Each structure stands twice: as structure tokens, then as C-alpha cells.
Amino acid sequence: MPFDPSNISSQVQQWRQRGEILPLLGRSIFVIDEGSHDLPVIVLVHGFPTSSWDWYPIWDTLGENYRLIALDMLGFGFSEKPNNRDYSIHGQADIVEALVEVKGLNQFHVLAHDYGDTVAQELLARQTEHSSAGIWLSCCFLNGGLFPETHKALLTQKLLLSPVGKFVNRFTGYSKFRQNFSSVFGRDTKPTEQNLHDFWWLININDGKHLFHNLITYMSDRIKHRDRWVTALQTASMPLALINGSIDPVSGAHMVARYKTLSCRLDYCAELPLIGHYPQVEAPEGVMQHYITFIEDIIKN
């Protein structure tokens, strides 16, 4: 089915209206911040190649008891998308910290997914070094490549990272995106055609598709900084949790097994046996149940 730019849900367009564009470190970054300032704060960090819209399926329910703050990182969603190969996990972490400072956050929880997991690992390392903005009360990771040795990248991702990446990117359209994106979901929880149209529209807005081969350099960052980021998981001073879709071919049950083998801190673990790479989209109620159990136990104690 071809992509129809007119077939975009009203919810995703309203998402843009619910947020704002903030100048952070000289870049125009989309931020959505909802909830009373008296509530506990959760900062949500999205994955590749999508945006803060990933959190929509759990946003309103989670927002009943928490102030929620999410951003579209540089190169994603409604944020600025410079056409260069200078994207780095450290640079994205700097932007998240700038947001924390602008919002005046002192203490908060972090919920991350995919690419956002890696950004969170760098920020977690800074927490350990006492060089990070704000104080983390907890961190929960959804499916992501926490360990480069267990990250099973798709062929398209490998090609995008290679010297022919810009040529592969040029000829990657909606049909190929639809195929690749759907392949990491569970058999019975595939994205709907509406989901796919919304995600693709967000990727392409602000001429964003040209960035795939530039943004994918995070895979090299994971290898280069592997020891620093794994150590952060092993030495974290705050509770850590995993909520993981087990049949994700990229970072499913095999990633959780590696996490445990490396003796990383793990205060809560939920493995969703029939779910793939996007648990918050595929099984929002299950993710909510597990995450609220994890975070409310911290608040009680």
C-alpha cells in the first residue's frame, strides 16, 4: 500500500500542538511537558527512527499521576534535523541535560526505549560521576541495544552505516520502511496501517528521511563506549528495571539474558513473551502495569 500523506491521524497532529519548540544548545527541539508541577516527574526518551510520539499509547494514563516530559531528539520528529554526520549519543545526552536544566528539574524518573536506552546509559554514567543535571530516582529500559554484542541489527541498518549508506537511504521509501519496521513487532501485534503512516510522516517531516544514514552512527558509538555504558548499568545507585518484548529479533530475550550475565543492577524485570521491539505500542496496558508497579514501589519506599 503506498503512503498517503493525507492519511495522518488527528492525534499525531494534535501532539505537535500539545508541545512546544524550545531552543536547547542552539538547536530547535520539540518538547511536550504535561501534568501538574506538584506531581512526580518522568522524563521519557524515545528510540530510532521515531520520536516522542512513541509514548502516546501510554501517555494519558501515565499522566494521571505523573508530570511527563518528553522530547524529540535532534534529527527526530518535530525537532530540527540538520543534514550532517555529526550526530552522537553524547550530543543527544547534552540536549537532554539542557532540557532538565531549562525545566528546573531536581529529581525525576527516566523511561527509555531503543536509541533512548543508549542516551540514558550515557546520562547514567554521568549520574555515577556526579556530573549530570538533576538526580535520577530510577531508570526503566524498554527494548534496546544496551550491549553491542547482543544487538542484532537489521540488514538495512548495517547498510546505512556502511560507506554506501547515503545511496541506500536515497532509495528507501515507505514500502521498505513498512516491511522493516513491521518485522520487529510481534506476530500478533503488528503496527496498523495508520500507525505506519503516522510514524513515516514524522520521520519525513522537516525533510527528515535524508538523515537515516547520519543518525545510524549511534551503532558505532555503542561499540566505542561499550565499557563505560555497561559499567554504568553495573554500578548504578538508583533502581533499574527492564520491560522487554521477548520475541524482538533485535534486542529481545537474548538481551535480557546478557544483562543478567553481566551482573547489571536489576530491581525489576518483566519479560513479555509475545511482544516485539515496541512494547509501549504493542502492549501498552502490560507496559503500564509493570512500570507503575516498579515506580510506585520506589515511591512507597
C-alpha positions as CSV (number, residue, x, y, z in Angstrom):
1,M,0.0,0.0,0.0
2,P,1.5,3.4,-1.0
3,F,2.0,6.2,1.5
4,D,-0.8,8.7,1.6
5,P,0.3,12.0,3.3
6,S,-3.3,13.0,3.8
7,N,-3.9,9.9,5.9
8,I,-2.3,11.2,9.1
9,S,-4.2,10.8,12.3
10,S,-5.6,13.8,14.1
11,Q,-3.9,12.6,17.3
12,V,-0.4,12.9,15.9
13,Q,-1.1,16.4,14.6
14,Q,-2.6,17.4,17.9
15,W,0.6,16.0,19.6
16,R,2.6,18.8,17.9
17,Q,0.1,21.3,19.2
18,R,0.4,20.0,22.7
19,G,4.1,20.6,22.7
20,E,6.5,23.4,22.0
21,I,9.8,24.1,20.3
22,L,12.5,25.1,22.7
23,P,16.0,26.4,21.9
24,L,18.4,23.9,23.5
25,L,22.1,24.3,22.9
26,G,21.4,26.3,19.8
27,R,19.0,23.7,18.3
28,S,15.3,23.8,17.9
29,I,13.9,20.9,19.9
30,F,10.3,19.7,20.2
31,V,9.3,19.2,23.9
32,I,6.0,18.1,25.4
33,D,5.5,18.8,29.1
34,E,2.2,17.9,30.7
35,G,1.0,17.5,34.3
36,S,1.0,19.5,37.5
37,H,4.4,20.6,38.7
38,D,3.4,19.1,42.1
39,L,3.5,15.6,40.7
40,P,6.5,13.2,40.5
41,V,8.3,13.7,37.2
42,I,9.1,11.1,34.5
43,V,11.4,12.0,31.6
44,L,10.8,9.8,28.6
45,V,13.5,9.2,25.9
46,H,12.4,7.7,22.6
47,G,14.0,5.4,20.1
48,F,15.2,5.2,16.5
49,P,13.9,6.2,13.9
50,T,10.8,7.5,15.6
51,S,10.1,10.2,18.2
52,S,8.2,11.2,21.4
53,W,5.0,10.1,19.6
54,D,6.1,6.5,20.6
55,W,4.8,7.3,24.1
56,Y,1.3,8.3,23.0
57,P,-0.3,4.9,23.8
58,I,0.7,5.1,27.5
59,W,0.9,8.9,27.8
60,D,-2.5,9.9,29.1
61,T,-2.9,7.0,31.5
62,L,0.6,7.5,32.9
63,G,-0.1,11.2,33.1
64,E,-2.9,10.8,35.5
65,N,-0.4,10.6,38.4
66,Y,2.8,11.9,37.0
67,R,4.2,15.0,35.2
68,L,5.5,13.7,31.9
69,I,8.3,15.4,29.9
70,A,9.4,14.1,26.5
71,L,11.5,15.5,23.7
72,D,12.1,14.7,20.0
73,M,15.9,14.4,20.0
74,L,17.9,16.2,17.4
75,G,17.1,14.7,14.0
76,F,13.8,13.2,15.0
77,G,10.1,14.0,14.9
78,F,9.3,17.7,15.0
79,S,12.8,18.8,16.1
80,E,15.5,20.4,13.9
81,K,17.1,17.9,11.5
82,P,20.5,19.2,10.3
83,N,21.9,17.3,7.4
84,N,25.3,16.2,8.7
85,R,27.0,13.2,10.1
86,D,27.8,14.8,13.4
87,Y,25.1,13.1,15.5
88,S,26.3,11.4,18.6
89,I,24.9,9.9,21.7
90,H,26.9,12.3,23.8
91,G,25.4,15.2,21.9
92,Q,21.9,13.9,22.4
93,A,22.6,13.4,26.1
94,D,23.8,17.0,26.3
95,I,20.4,18.2,24.9
96,V,18.5,16.1,27.4
97,E,20.5,17.6,30.2
98,A,19.9,21.1,28.8
99,L,16.2,20.3,28.9
100,V,16.4,19.2,32.5
101,E,18.1,22.5,33.4
102,V,15.6,24.6,31.5
103,K,12.7,22.8,33.2
104,G,14.4,23.2,36.6
105,L,14.1,19.5,37.4
106,N,15.7,18.4,40.6
107,Q,14.6,14.8,40.9
108,F,12.9,12.6,38.3
109,H,12.4,9.1,36.9
110,V,13.6,8.1,33.4
111,L,11.8,5.8,31.0
112,A,13.7,5.0,27.8
113,H,13.5,2.9,24.7
114,D,15.8,1.7,21.9
115,Y,18.2,4.6,20.9
116,G,16.9,6.3,24.0
117,D,18.3,3.5,26.1
118,T,21.8,4.3,24.8
119,V,21.3,8.0,25.6
120,A,20.1,7.0,29.0
121,Q,23.2,4.9,29.6
122,E,25.5,7.9,28.9
123,L,23.4,10.0,31.2
124,L,23.5,7.2,33.8
125,A,27.3,7.2,33.6
126,R,27.2,10.9,34.3
127,Q,25.0,10.3,37.3
128,T,27.6,7.9,38.6
129,E,30.3,10.6,38.1
130,H,28.0,13.2,39.8
131,S,28.4,15.4,36.7
132,S,24.8,15.1,35.4
133,A,21.9,17.6,35.7
134,G,19.3,16.6,38.3
135,I,19.1,13.5,40.4
136,W,17.6,10.3,38.9
137,L,15.2,8.4,41.2
138,S,15.0,5.4,38.8
139,C,15.5,4.3,35.2
140,C,13.5,1.8,33.2
141,F,14.7,0.4,29.9
142,L,12.4,-0.9,27.2
143,N,13.8,-2.9,24.3
144,G,17.2,-1.5,23.2
145,G,20.7,-2.3,22.3
146,L,22.3,-2.0,25.7
147,F,25.1,-4.3,24.7
148,P,26.6,-4.1,21.2
149,E,27.5,-7.8,21.3
150,T,23.8,-8.8,21.6
151,H,22.3,-6.1,19.3
152,K,21.2,-7.9,16.1
153,A,20.9,-5.0,13.7
154,L,18.7,-5.4,10.6
155,L,20.5,-5.6,7.3
156,T,19.2,-2.2,6.3
157,Q,20.7,-0.7,9.4
158,K,24.1,-2.3,8.6
159,L,23.9,-0.9,5.1
160,L,23.0,2.5,6.2
161,L,26.1,2.6,8.5
162,S,28.3,1.5,5.6
163,P,30.0,3.7,3.0
164,V,27.0,3.1,0.7
165,G,24.6,4.3,3.4
166,K,23.6,7.5,1.7
167,F,22.7,5.7,-1.5
168,V,20.7,3.0,0.4
169,N,18.9,5.8,2.2
170,R,18.1,7.6,-1.1
171,F,16.2,4.6,-2.4
172,T,14.5,3.6,0.9
173,G,10.8,4.6,0.6
174,Y,7.6,3.9,2.5
175,S,7.3,0.3,1.2
176,K,10.7,-0.7,2.5
177,F,10.1,1.2,5.8
178,R,6.8,-0.6,6.2
179,Q,8.5,-4.0,5.7
180,N,11.4,-3.4,8.0
181,F,9.5,-1.6,10.8
182,S,6.8,-4.3,10.9
183,S,9.4,-7.1,11.1
184,V,10.5,-6.2,14.6
185,F,7.0,-6.3,16.1
186,G,5.3,-9.4,17.5
187,R,3.4,-11.7,15.1
188,D,0.0,-10.7,16.6
189,T,0.9,-7.1,17.5
190,K,1.9,-5.7,14.1
191,P,1.5,-1.9,13.6
192,T,-1.7,-0.8,11.9
193,E,-1.5,0.9,8.6
194,Q,-2.5,4.1,10.5
195,N,0.5,3.6,12.8
196,L,2.8,3.2,9.9
197,H,1.6,6.3,8.1
198,D,1.9,8.4,11.3
199,F,5.5,7.1,12.0
200,W,6.6,7.6,8.4
201,W,5.1,11.1,8.3
202,L,7.0,12.0,11.5
203,I,10.3,10.6,10.1
204,N,9.9,12.7,6.9
205,I,8.7,16.0,8.4
206,N,11.3,18.7,8.1
207,D,13.0,16.8,5.3
208,G,14.0,14.1,7.8
209,K,14.4,11.0,5.7
210,H,17.8,12.2,4.4
211,L,19.1,11.6,8.0
212,F,18.8,7.8,8.3
213,H,22.5,7.2,7.3
214,N,23.6,10.0,9.6
215,L,21.6,9.1,12.7
216,I,22.6,5.4,12.4
217,T,26.1,6.2,13.6
218,Y,24.9,5.5,17.1
219,M,25.7,1.9,16.4
220,S,29.4,2.8,16.2
221,D,29.1,4.9,19.5
222,R,27.8,1.7,21.2
223,I,30.9,-0.2,20.4
224,K,33.3,2.7,21.2
225,H,31.8,3.4,24.6
226,R,30.6,-0.1,25.5
227,D,32.7,-0.4,28.7
228,R,31.6,3.0,30.0
229,W,28.0,2.3,29.4
230,V,27.9,-1.2,30.7
231,T,29.8,-0.1,33.9
232,A,27.0,2.5,34.4
233,L,24.5,-0.4,34.5
234,Q,26.6,-2.3,36.9
235,T,27.3,0.5,39.3
236,A,24.0,2.5,39.3
237,S,23.0,3.9,42.6
238,M,19.3,4.1,41.8
239,P,16.8,1.3,40.9
240,L,16.9,0.0,37.4
241,A,14.2,-2.0,35.5
242,L,13.7,-3.9,32.3
243,I,10.4,-4.2,30.5
244,N,11.2,-6.3,27.4
245,G,9.4,-7.7,24.5
246,S,10.9,-11.2,24.3
247,I,10.4,-12.0,20.6
248,D,12.1,-8.8,19.4
249,P,14.7,-10.0,16.9
250,V,16.9,-7.0,17.6
251,S,17.0,-6.9,21.4
252,G,14.6,-9.4,22.8
253,A,15.1,-12.2,25.3
254,H,18.8,-12.6,24.4
255,M,19.5,-9.1,25.5
256,V,17.8,-9.7,28.9
257,A,19.9,-12.9,29.3
258,R,23.1,-10.9,28.6
259,Y,22.0,-8.2,31.1
260,K,21.8,-10.8,33.9
261,T,25.0,-12.5,32.9
262,L,26.9,-9.2,33.2
263,S,25.5,-8.6,36.8
264,C,24.0,-5.3,35.9
265,R,21.8,-3.8,38.6
266,L,18.2,-5.1,38.1
267,D,15.5,-4.2,40.6
268,Y,12.5,-5.2,38.4
269,C,12.3,-7.3,35.3
270,A,9.2,-8.0,33.1
271,E,9.6,-10.2,30.0
272,L,6.6,-10.0,27.6
273,P,6.7,-13.4,25.8
274,L,4.6,-12.5,22.7
275,I,5.8,-8.9,22.2
276,G,8.5,-7.4,19.9
277,H,10.6,-4.3,19.8
278,Y,8.0,-1.7,20.6
279,P,6.3,-2.9,23.8
280,Q,4.7,0.5,24.6
281,V,3.0,0.4,21.2
282,E,2.3,-3.3,21.0
283,A,1.2,-3.9,24.7
284,P,0.6,-0.5,26.3
285,E,-1.6,-1.9,29.1
286,G,1.0,-4.5,30.0
287,V,3.8,-2.0,30.0
288,M,1.8,0.4,32.1
289,Q,1.0,-2.3,34.7
290,H,4.7,-3.3,35.1
291,Y,6.1,0.2,35.0
292,I,3.6,1.5,37.6
293,T,4.3,-1.4,39.8
294,F,8.1,-0.7,39.6
295,I,7.9,3.1,40.1
296,E,5.2,3.1,42.8
297,D,7.2,0.6,44.9
298,I,10.1,3.1,44.8
299,I,7.9,6.0,45.8
300,K,6.5,4.0,48.8
301,N,10.0,3.1,50.0
